[in-house]
């Protein structure tokens, strides 16, 4: 897959409109920059995840884990 492509096949939304995402099994919940939430089930979960990361779309799970670790360190 060409990670440089601005659109992921079958998504039809350019990367510039994507803000953040989370995933459960094979369902991605994606937050758009306009505040809308969409659901998307890609043909290949790993490839789509890699595409999102390569386009700097924020993984909410990773962000939450980092924030929790920082809070725990501040408290100790």
C-alpha positions, 0 to 999 in steps of 0.5 A: 500500500502506498502510505503516501496516498491522501485517501485510503481506498474505500474511505473517500475522506482525505487524511487532512480531514481526520483528527483521531481514532480508536479501534475495537477488533476491526471497527475504527471510530474516527473523529473528523476535524469538523467534530463528526464521528464516523465508523469504518471497517477496513479490508486490512486492519493492520494496513489501515492502522499503519496508514493512519499513523503514517498520516499523523492521525492520533491514536486515542488509545496511545494518547490516553496511555501516555497521559495516564503514565504522566499523571501517575509519575506526577503523583509519585 
